[in-house]
């Protein structure tokens, strides 16, 4: 079976080895990522919305539950914004609507109430009319402001640095 045929089946062996190795050496580990369209199996496109919702919820609870007490910081949702600052067209938006981001954070908080939960995105570091990333940066701020104002348990913002040298 390929990994994309294994919805609901987990093998944490290799990840456990890495996490335990890091923790034994006094390192902190951040979980990346619970919801990201890029790492979602293509077969999810064929599932009805209720099944997508249930599979995403199960994934968050299973993964966070397995690492509870060892991984205390999580990127919950990754790269949900388009370059223009609107929500990116992805399987989660198509199947679940814009509320999927909020729901992921609420599930993550329920799965591990003590975890530090982060929304993560890239190309959001620019501001002002001269920045090529201004629209996405504004969308990033607006998304986070809205979530926080509505009491969604978002504790931090991850800003990826995809710089060319």
VENZIRA-V163935 format. One record per pair of residues at least 12 apart in sequence whose ideal C-beta (glycine too) atoms are under 6 Angstrom apart, sorted by the first residue. I is the first residue (numbers start at 1). J is the second residue. D is the distance in whole Angstrom. If there is no record, write none. Layout:
[[I:J:D] [I:J:D]]
This chain:
[[4:41:4] [4:43:6] [7:55:6] [12:66:6] [19:70:6] [29:71:5] [30:73:5] [31:71:4] [31:74:4] [32:75:5] [33:75:4] [33:78:4] [34:60:5] [34:76:5] [35:77:5] [35:104:5] [36:78:4] [37:90:4] [37:91:6] [40:91:6] [44:91:6] [45:91:6] [49:95:5] [52:95:4] [53:96:6] [57:107:5] [60:107:5] [60:108:6] [60:111:6] [61:111:5] [64:111:4] [64:112:5] [68:112:5] [72:115:6] [73:116:4] [74:115:6] [74:117:6] [75:118:5] [75:120:4] [75:158:6] [76:104:5] [76:105:5] [76:108:5] [76:117:5] [77:101:5] [77:104:5] [77:119:6] [78:120:5] [79:121:5] [80:101:6] [81:121:5] [81:136:6] [81:139:5] [83:136:5] [84:135:5] [85:135:4] [85:136:5] [85:138:5] [85:139:2] [102:152:5] [105:117:6] [105:152:5] [105:153:5] [105:154:6] [109:153:4] [116:155:5] [117:153:6] [117:154:6] [117:155:5] [118:156:4] [118:158:5] [119:154:6] [119:157:6] [120:158:3] [121:140:6] [122:160:4] [122:162:5] [123:136:6] [124:136:5] [124:137:5] [124:140:4] [124:159:6] [125:159:6] [144:157:6]]
